[in-house]
Amino acid sequence: MLIDTHCHISSRAFDGDREEAYKRAREAGVGAMVAIGAGYGTGGNAEAVEFARTHEGVYAAVGIHPHEAKEASEQVYADLVRLARENPGKVVGWGEIGLDYYYEHSDRKVQREVFGRMIDLAIEVNLPIIIHDRDAGSECADILRSHGADKVGGVWHCFTGDYDAARRALDLGFLLSIPGIVTFRNADMLRDVIRRVPVECLVVETDSPFLAPVPWRGKRNEPAYVRKVAEKIAELKAPLTADDIERITTRNAIELFDLKDLRPAAETPQIAYSIRNSLYLNITNRCTNPCFFCPKFGDWTVKGHYLRLGREPSLDELKAAVGDPSKWDEVVFVGLGEPTNRLDLLKETARWLKEKGARKIRLDTDGMANLVYGRNVAPELGGLIDAVSVSLNAQNASEFARVTRTPYKEEAWPKVKEFIAEAKKVIPWVQATVVTVPGVDVEACRRIAEDELGVRFRAREYNEVG
């Protein structure tokens, strides 16, 4: 499903067909939406909450739009806090709040004062902040930082800025919410940002009734149209597919707004999961090396798939999860764990995949199997594995030990190189990889892979955000 993270469906723009618009969204696969109360007078907050309370899959955000900052009062602040506290699980966001220096319907000084107070209240009620920013991005960021907004995080609503603006938001721990503007012909700057930032930093929105995407540009926008936003992001993030973008942005929204009722489905452990047209097998969460950059130390989600296993799967469970392997471009042993820690199961599964017509079988490994098992494991993979990607991860033994935190200390790195050399003898396609963490000499690693070992090389970007 998709989540429209920002819509004004409870506003007067939908007075004539609100229920029909809600049904059209559900039929289009929009499983959830966040109704924004701010922007139609402070009374719009109660209307958004009421719509959320009475409709499945609808949540609400309450706030004081910068246009309405001049209407702020102690009573309004108290009403917003009351709405949030009386409707836990339905009021999931605080906003939209921020600064608008384009229209300036409220005095700039008043906007700043109200914005600061609203950030403090967001922290008090522990809700993520939804930012409205028009021609005031750096000042918004400064105020957020000075009030400690990182305690609750949030999202930059209707983001259309450049890469520097995106970095400001991401450095604060905020996500970027992408509107229908991404489909507009003149939105090259936004499209450049989307290409450059991790998809784990994005959610999608309509901001309906405004900013309808192509082909509805100029008409009233509605939540059903959020699919066009996701499809455009998929074009920009190819080879990721529209399904990938739908799954990832949905997971991002669930995390952002802590949508507890959607978590059980989102956190069902996956033992076979797809990204692009590849199928990945998550056969263990056990690792030989507790690498500090491994995502499982912060989150068990990869490209929208939850990979924390309750228990390790059996061969029969893997077969059932895979189904017909011939429909995938490749089947990959990877997951959030070291596949060779279950070497016998890996080999059994690979044999079955071959029998069932798998086009290509790949193994992503830390290269430690020879050290772990005390023998040369590579020949056992010959004929079963068509491609292997090995984590070289450093230019020397001491740096490898630091980056991977391996229990084998400086004995490990030479053994990884040995595994790569042995794998090259029996596996047609071999690649060495590094993660571009500080301290790793990527070019030195490239020379070791290509010149010394004679294999392919890939540097994997290290992202501290997203």
Backbone hydrogen bonds, N-H to C=O, Kabsch-Sander energy under -0.5 kcal/mol:
donor,donor_aa,acceptor,acceptor_aa,energy
2,L,29,G,-2.3
4,D,32,A,-2.0
5,T,3,I,-0.9
5,T,204,V,-2.4
7,C,34,V,-2.0
8,H,208,S,-3.1
11,S,8,H,-1.8
14,F,11,S,-1.8
15,D,12,R,-1.9
17,D,14,F,-0.7
18,R,14,F,-1.1
21,A,17,D,-2.6
22,Y,18,R,-2.3
23,K,19,E,-2.3
24,R,20,E,-2.6
25,A,21,A,-2.0
26,R,22,Y,-2.1
27,E,23,K,-2.6
28,A,24,R,-1.5
29,G,26,R,-1.4
30,V,25,A,-2.6
31,G,2,L,-1.1
31,G,29,G,-1.2
32,A,2,L,-1.4
33,M,57,G,-2.0
34,V,4,D,-2.4
35,A,33,M,-0.6
35,A,59,Y,-3.7
36,I,7,C,-3.1
36,I,34,V,-0.5
37,G,35,A,-0.5
37,G,61,A,-2.5
38,A,95,G,-0.5
40,Y,37,G,-0.7
40,Y,41,G,-0.6
44,G,41,G,-2.3
45,N,42,T,-1.2
46,A,43,G,-0.5
47,E,43,G,-1.1
48,A,44,G,-2.1
49,V,45,N,-2.1
50,E,46,A,-2.3
51,F,47,E,-2.2
52,A,48,A,-2.2
53,R,49,V,-2.6
54,T,50,E,-1.3
55,H,52,A,-1.1
58,V,55,H,-1.5
59,Y,33,M,-2.7
60,A,90,K,-3.2
61,A,35,A,-2.2
62,V,93,G,-1.7
65,H,63,G,-0.5
68,E,65,H,-1.8
69,A,66,P,-1.1
71,E,68,E,-2.4
72,A,69,A,-1.8
77,Y,73,S,-2.5
78,A,74,E,-2.3
79,D,75,Q,-2.5
80,L,76,V,-2.2
81,V,77,Y,-2.2
82,R,78,A,-2.4
83,L,79,D,-2.5
84,A,80,L,-2.1
85,R,81,V,-2.5
86,E,82,R,-2.5
87,N,83,L,-0.7
90,K,87,N,-1.8
91,V,87,N,-2.7
92,V,60,A,-2.6
92,V,90,K,-0.9
93,G,60,A,-1.1
94,W,128,P,-2.7
95,G,62,V,-1.4
95,G,93,G,-0.6
96,E,130,I,-0.6
97,I,130,I,-2.8
99,L,132,H,-1.8
101,Y,134,R,-2.7
104,E,100,D,-0.9
111,Q,107,D,-2.7
112,R,108,R,-2.4
113,E,109,K,-2.2
114,V,110,V,-2.7
115,F,111,Q,-2.7
116,G,112,R,-2.4
117,R,113,E,-2.1
118,M,114,V,-2.7
119,I,115,F,-2.2
120,D,116,G,-2.0
121,L,117,R,-2.1
122,A,118,M,-2.3
123,I,119,I,-2.0
124,E,120,D,-1.7
125,V,121,L,-2.6
126,N,122,A,-0.8
127,L,122,A,-2.0
129,I,153,G,-2.5
130,I,94,W,-2.3
131,I,129,I,-0.6
131,I,155,V,-2.8
132,H,97,I,-3.0
133,D,131,I,-0.5
134,R,99,L,-1.9
140,C,136,A,-2.8
141,A,137,G,-2.3
142,D,138,S,-2.2
143,I,139,E,-2.4
144,L,140,C,-2.6
145,R,141,A,-2.5
146,S,142,D,-2.5
147,H,143,I,-1.6
148,G,145,R,-1.3
149,A,144,L,-2.6
151,K,148,G,-1.9
152,V,149,A,-1.6
153,G,149,A,-2.5
154,G,173,G,-0.6
155,V,129,I,-2.7
156,W,175,L,-2.9
157,H,131,I,-1.3
157,H,155,V,-1.0
159,F,156,W,-0.7
159,F,177,S,-2.6
166,A,162,D,-2.2
167,R,163,Y,-2.5
168,R,164,D,-2.0
169,A,165,A,-2.0
170,L,166,A,-2.8
171,D,167,R,-2.9
172,L,168,R,-0.9
172,L,169,A,-0.6
173,G,170,L,-1.7
174,F,169,A,-2.3
175,L,154,G,-2.4
176,L,201,C,-2.8
177,S,156,W,-2.3
178,I,176,L,-0.6
178,I,203,V,-2.8
182,V,179,P,-1.8
183,T,180,G,-2.2
184,F,181,I,-2.1
187,A,184,F,-1.5
191,R,187,A,-2.2
192,D,188,D,-2.2
193,V,189,M,-1.8
194,I,190,L,-2.3
195,R,191,R,-2.0
196,R,192,D,-1.4
197,V,193,V,-2.1
201,C,198,P,-2.1
202,L,199,V,-1.8
203,V,176,L,-2.1
205,E,178,I,-2.2
206,T,6,H,-1.0
207,D,6,H,-3.1
210,F,207,D,-2.3
212,A,219,K,-0.5
216,W,213,P,-2.5
219,K,216,W,-2.6
221,N,209,P,-1.9
225,Y,222,E,-2.3
226,V,223,P,-1.9
227,R,224,A,-1.0
228,K,225,Y,-1.3
229,V,225,Y,-0.7
230,A,226,V,-1.8
231,E,227,R,-2.5
232,K,228,K,-1.9
233,I,229,V,-2.2
234,A,230,A,-2.1
235,E,231,E,-1.7
236,L,232,K,-1.8
237,K,233,I,-1.8
238,A,235,E,-0.8
240,L,237,K,-2.1
245,I,241,T,-2.3
246,E,242,A,-2.5
247,R,243,D,-2.5
248,I,244,D,-2.8
249,T,245,I,-2.6
250,T,246,E,-1.7
251,R,247,R,-2.2
252,N,248,I,-2.5
253,A,249,T,-2.2
254,I,250,T,-2.4
255,E,251,R,-2.2
256,L,252,N,-2.9
257,F,253,A,-2.6
258,D,254,I,-0.7
259,L,254,I,-1.6
260,K,258,D,-1.8
262,L,259,L,-1.6
263,R,259,L,-0.8
263,R,260,K,-0.7
266,A,262,L,-1.6
267,E,263,R,-2.3
268,T,265,A,-1.1
270,Q,306,Y,-2.2
273,Y,280,Y,-2.2
275,I,278,S,-1.9
278,S,275,I,-2.1
279,L,330,E,-2.4
280,Y,273,Y,-3.3
281,L,332,V,-3.3
282,N,271,I,-2.3
282,N,280,Y,-0.5
283,I,281,L,-0.9
291,C,289,N,-1.5
292,F,403,V,-1.2
294,C,291,C,-1.7
297,F,294,C,-1.6
298,G,295,P,-2.0
299,D,295,P,-3.5
302,V,305,H,-2.5
305,H,302,V,-2.3
307,L,300,W,-3.1
307,L,305,H,-0.6
309,L,307,L,-0.9
318,L,314,S,-2.1
319,K,315,L,-2.5
320,A,316,D,-2.2
321,A,317,E,-2.1
322,V,318,L,-2.4
323,G,319,K,-2.5
327,K,324,D,-1.0
328,W,325,P,-1.4
329,D,277,N,-2.4
330,E,277,N,-0.7
331,V,360,K,-2.6
332,V,279,L,-3.0
333,F,362,R,-2.7
334,V,281,L,-1.9
334,V,332,V,-0.8
337,G,334,V,-0.5
337,G,335,G,-0.5
338,E,286,R,-3.1
341,N,338,E,-2.0
342,R,339,P,-2.1
343,L,340,T,-1.0
346,L,342,R,-2.7
347,K,343,L,-2.5
348,E,344,D,-2.5
349,T,345,L,-2.8
350,A,346,L,-2.4
351,R,347,K,-2.3
352,W,348,E,-2.1
353,L,349,T,-2.6
354,K,350,A,-2.4
355,E,351,R,-2.3
356,K,352,W,-1.9
357,G,354,K,-1.5
358,A,353,L,-2.6
359,R,325,P,-0.5
359,R,328,W,-0.6
362,R,331,V,-2.8
363,L,387,A,-2.1
364,D,333,F,-2.5
365,T,363,L,-0.6
365,T,389,S,-2.7
372,V,368,M,-2.6
373,Y,369,A,-2.9
374,G,370,N,-1.1
375,R,370,N,-0.8
377,V,375,R,-1.0
380,E,377,V,-1.6
381,L,377,V,-0.6
381,L,378,A,-1.8
382,G,378,A,-0.6
382,G,379,P,-0.7
383,G,426,V,-0.6
384,L,381,L,-1.8
385,I,381,L,-2.5
386,D,361,I,-2.2
387,A,361,I,-1.6
388,V,429,W,-2.4
389,S,363,L,-2.8
390,V,388,V,-0.5
390,V,431,Q,-3.2
391,S,365,T,-2.0
392,L,390,V,-1.3
392,L,433,T,-1.4
393,N,433,T,-2.3
400,F,396,N,-2.1
401,A,397,A,-2.2
402,R,398,S,-1.8
403,V,399,E,-2.6
404,T,400,F,-2.6
405,R,401,A,-1.4
409,K,406,T,-1.4
411,E,408,Y,-1.8
412,A,409,K,-1.3
415,K,411,E,-0.8
415,K,412,A,-0.6
416,V,412,A,-1.9
417,K,413,W,-2.2
418,E,414,P,-2.1
419,F,415,K,-2.4
420,I,416,V,-2.2
421,A,417,K,-2.3
422,E,418,E,-2.4
423,A,419,F,-3.0
424,K,420,I,-2.0
425,K,421,A,-0.6
425,K,422,E,-0.9
426,V,422,E,-0.6
426,V,423,A,-1.2
427,I,423,A,-2.5
429,W,386,D,-1.2
431,Q,388,V,-2.3
432,A,456,R,-2.5
433,T,390,V,-2.7
434,V,458,R,-1.7
436,T,460,R,-2.5
437,V,435,V,-2.7
440,V,437,V,-2.0
442,V,440,V,-1.2
445,C,441,D,-2.2
446,R,442,V,-2.3
447,R,443,E,-2.1
448,I,444,A,-2.1
449,A,445,C,-2.5
450,E,446,R,-3.0
451,D,447,R,-2.0
452,E,447,R,-1.6
453,L,448,I,-2.4
454,G,449,A,-0.5
455,V,449,A,-2.6
456,R,430,V,-2.1
458,R,432,A,-2.0
460,R,434,V,-3.6
460,R,458,R,-0.6
461,E,459,A,-0.5
463,N,461,E,-0.7
464,E,462,Y,-0.6
